[in-house]
Amino acid sequence: VPTCWIRPLEVGQSHVLDEVTVTLLDSNHCPGSVMFLFEGTFGTILYTGDFRYTSSMQGEPLLRGRHIDRLYLDNTHCHPQRALPSRQLATLQATRLIRAHPHHHVVIGVYTLGKEALLVDLAVEFSTWVVVSPWRLEQMRLLELPDVFTTEEGAGWIRAVDVAEIRWDTLVTWNTVHPTIAILPTGRPVKVTHPKIHPIPYSDHSSFSELCEFVKWLKPCSIIPIVKGNMCEVYFQEYLSSAPQVLPDFKVPKPLPESVQQQSQRRGQDPLCLWKRAAWHSAPQGVVFESPEKNTEKPEAFTGAEVPQQHHCEPASCSKEGCTCHRDEEKGKEKLSGEEPGAAGAATAVSQAPVSMEHFTAGFAEQYLLTPLNVLKQNSSRTFDKLVQDFFRRGE
């Protein structure tokens, strides 16, 4: 993300952005995680993100007595059978397990972020270093955690590794060197693949009873589950407020369209540079979260996770609203001999484009960036290259 679009916000302070007030609240999840409180003409919305509810949240001044129209709820463990202990009790279980294996090394499977408090508590309890990889050590220092981590092999008998390493073959290898047990701190149901793998119900997500307590205290008008495959509103109907929402449908206003030249002037970029980068800008950009499921040697304990999929469909069977596959199919059937106005218009615009050095770059970028991608694909590469060459010859 370009730094010009990043706005650092302080936790606990209200910020007004485009007539919307947003406040960040600690979500008691992994380091740096927050909830978002939005206030505006649409009402009041609380988006929990991933969070672990504690009763101390009821002391938050910005939430106490606040009318919430919509609550976007982390419903990861939203099922009566998903009873989880507090993280303090889960840490105690891990401590007892380690004490029951006094002559074993301990390997703990963790994700990129999360479970840092568990590692610190165990290091302090047993007065030992926690051995981690160099990049994880740097991360622990950035988080300003207690100095209990090291990269020196053998300096401590507790080691933190990626959860993907907790599997049968690695346990066999570790036990050939020294007796070793592995701990999986997770609230998910897991299948144990080795007798020395021990799941511990340590979770950074709220348990079912905690979710009920949270919703009962907050009394929102409506709930929208964040995990879409786990619809849980039925469990909270008795706790919802009967007060009407300000606006039932929250819609973000669409920005006015801008030309490529206007966008370039606003961002201080060269239009020709935008054209050169158009190929890789056509694909969605964003944060990609790696997970153990992507490992070719994934453990059975972490199968079954849903991965968001891009929408690919057959035009004859697609029923998704707003899908462009039908338009693309119809355009593909038209020919470029006058029946395709987009392609003809693009070619005509190029041939009549201004040739002054002051304007040809912006004109070229606008013509080809604003021409539909499927139209450009229908032109042969030779025709397209010829148009580009002719355009630059006029500029010269």
Buried (B, 14 or more C-beta within 10 A) or exposed (E): EEEEEEEEBEEEEEEEEEEBEBBBBBBBBBBEBBBBBBBBEBBBBBBBBBBBBBEEBEEBEBBEEBBBBBBBBBBBBBBEEBEBBBBEEBBBBBBEBBEEBEEBBBBBBBBEBBBBBBBBBBBEBBEBBBBBEEEBBEBBEEEEBEEBBBBEEEEBBBBBBBBBBBBBEBBEEBBEEEEBBBBBBBBBEBEBBBEBBBBBBBBBBBBBBBBBBBBEBBBBBBBBBBBEEEEBBEBBEEBBBEEEBBEEEBEEEEEEEEBBBEBBEEEEEEBBEBBEEBEEEEEEEEEEEEBBBEBEEBBEBBEEEEEEEEEEEEBEEBEEEEEEBEEBBEBEEBEBEEEBEBBBEBBEBBEEBEEEEEEBBBBBBBBBBEBBEBBBEBBEEEEBEEBBEEBEEEBE
